[in-house]
């Protein structure tokens, strides 16, 4: 089953839950859950060296020439293509400002040429560009991220590409049929792709029409075998590399002119496999959380119905006890909600302190090491080694910060789970459930009305929490840390400057020029790294809050949900909405049907969850 099918099924279940639980105070919670689900999309990242035809390849996926595509390297910005009916362009700058433009109905690629390519002199000020256009990706519910090249021409772009990779459901590495899997492409895979991301890679050899007459000709098979052998040898972590061969240019031409061709048919087959690959990854990584949320709401619904059954079936004395118990729980949850906010503020401060300390320690050591190496450098080879140490040093330092953040979040997660165990499965819940059975027997001697299963909900919460933690730990931490500490320019570009990135090494043959460049580099090292340390003092607290916020939201949502259901039950009783008259038997049977329906929904959700895994 594809991503949008799973998503549609989950949305339908939320609608069923709303029909049952809307009168019980769950309307806002269910509405928010559906809105959150609707925002989920599949994310496809496309990377490759300059002149591999990335823009043409993406245009072939879109079925129209949207992105500018030329022989010379052009793409200078991160372009996010979002499916939608509104044809618009949103430019987000590193300083936080945003500018929105309407896109023309025709020749969009020419309109974008002066914005997303090197023709735009202000391209380095742009964080990303969001392009909203209608097309086949609407049916896929898929966002495409187009990146600049991963060559050594621009280290900043390489790092930005790596950051987007962490949040992609699939990453296509576009290869050239004339030079498949170059040294820089192999280095990108081995140095920039984490172990956990390896299985999300797809390799696509483009421009096959230039080396073969047919999509599945002899040269295509030969190149696939060559690349597969090379990957197995050079990147052993990829056990079964997935390799496709296409001609984006011929596929785009045929699609745009609505013609048939062997190249279009081959591209259609590739798209079908890509859609399945994306759906498998996205469904597992993005939809489990929504299934768990639906299961939690259904269990809370059963608990709320159980409480209403107890109120309806109790004597006057028992009713007063039950109402006081709910009022006490309501007050306890309100206090616990306030306590949660205080705890999160304290944890943010502590994590902020740890981040600042570690950043100062790691980057100070890196600065001193780089300066010593700069003083010992005497030739171009030494500078290349310095550049390598700089890149790896920054990466290792950021990894260390990431480890501290992850450890802190895991510790906090364990602490909160213990603290909220009593809330999610209080001991009195089981006692009240047992009391419920004896009360109902007064009305129906042989009836065994379904009761809230506290032990099962405890297991569910543990599983739900595990899924949440996996999602929270996997997404975007390093991206935010790197952006907060390194800024829009990037430390490699900032320190090495035009000395390497602009190709001036050929001009620095004279010893005097080399010494001047090294002296400038030493000054840049001090300036850039000291700036990083200073920046950490200013941004560490916000970084900590951003990392802890999902945990806060997770528990806050559950407490709010329980508060809303209690408030609804108390309001119904106080306002006389719960009918204790002769219609009691009919009400109890109606509630029994609702409980049975909720239990069926829970079983259905567990089946969906199993399918996602």
Secondary structure, 3 states (H helix, E strand, C coil): CCHHHHHHHHHHHHHHHHHHHHHHCCHHHHHHHHHHHHCCCEEEEEECCCCCCHHHHHHHHHCCCCCCCCCCCCECCCEEEEECCCCEEEEEECCCCEEEEECCCCCHHHHHHHHHECCCCCHHHEEEEEEEECCCHHHHCEEEEECCCCCCCCHHHHHHHHHHHCCCCEEEEEEECCCCCCHHHHHHHHHHCCHHHHHHEEEEEECHHHCCCCCCCHHHHHHHHHHHHHHHHHCCCCCCCCEEECCHHHHHHHHHCCCCCHHHHHHHHHHHHHHHHHHHHHHHHHHHHHHHHHHHHHHHHHHHHHHHHHHHCCCHHHHHHHHHHHHHHHHHHHHHHHHHHHHHHHHHHHHHHHHHHHHHHHHHHHHHHHHHHHHHCCCHHHHHHHHHHHHHHHHHHHHHHHHHHHHHHHHHHHHHHHHCHHHHCCHHHHHHHHHHHHHHCCCCCCCCCCCCCHHHHHHHHHHHHHHHHHHHHHCCHHHHHHHHHHCCCCHHHHHHCHHHHCCHHHHCCCHHHHHHHHHHHHHHHHHHHHHHHHHHHHHHHHHHHHHHHHHHHHHHHHHHHHHHHHHHHHHHHHCCCCCCCCCHHHHHHHHHHHHHHHHHHHHHHHHHHHHHC
